[in-house]
Amino acid sequence: METKKAPVPRRRRKRKGIKYRQVSFKLTESQKKALDRYCKTHKLTPVRFMKTLVNNHVARYKTEPPPPSYVTENQLELFDSESAE
């Protein structure tokens, strides 16, 4: 009888950690009260609320990778021949 070998578990690569930077700013008493009131009614934490605001505004300025080029060396030059005539 043949014995089956147990499959060797594959190891996953460890993800690269996210680097965080600390930012601080000051609020007036009335601004802090309004922020707390807003967060309480919408069931948010002040940090989560500020992060969503920042993410919404900063998303426009993120760098996007260039689109992939689908042109290859062996591609036909159909349109170049028409313009030459």
C-alpha positions, 0 to 999 in steps of 0.5 A: 500500500502507498501512503499519501504525503501530507500537503506542505502548507504554503507560507504567505509573505508578510505584508509591508506595514503602513507608515503613519504620521502624526498630525495635530491641530487646535480647535476652539471650544465651540468647534470641539462641542460642535464636533462632539455633537456631530459625532454623537448623532452620526455614531462616529468617533472624531478621529474616524470623522476627520480621516474620512474628511481628509481622505475625500479631499486628498483622493483627488491628488493621489498619483495614479499609475500610467495606463498599460500600453497595448502597442507591441512591436509586431502590431500592424500599421494600418493607419500609417499606410493610409496617411502616406497615400 
